């Protein structure tokens, strides 16, 4: 069960174009077999930006930009889904004297 949940969190979703893990943590999930390349990248970044605070600020800015791009992509996907749904909806035309079921969601009967 826990492995299927993990797989769901690290799998790219079509609606947002990335995995929920990356959206939350700002980086892809790295499995132990894949550590060689990220360690080399980290060492290269450490040489490029000697100050840890500066590196962290740059990482946070990149993460925020990535989240904003995903938000735009998600909104576009939602608009496409709405258009697809709206094509299937049939407009109901009511005339005077037609019986209509009125639902009052604010009133709860006991």
Secondary structure, DSSP 4 states (H G I P E B T S, - for coil): -HHHHHHHHHSPPTTTSS-HHHHHHSS----GGGHHHHHHHHHHHHHH---HHHHHHHHHHHHHHHHHHHHHHHHHHHHHHHHHHHHHPPPP---TT-------SS----
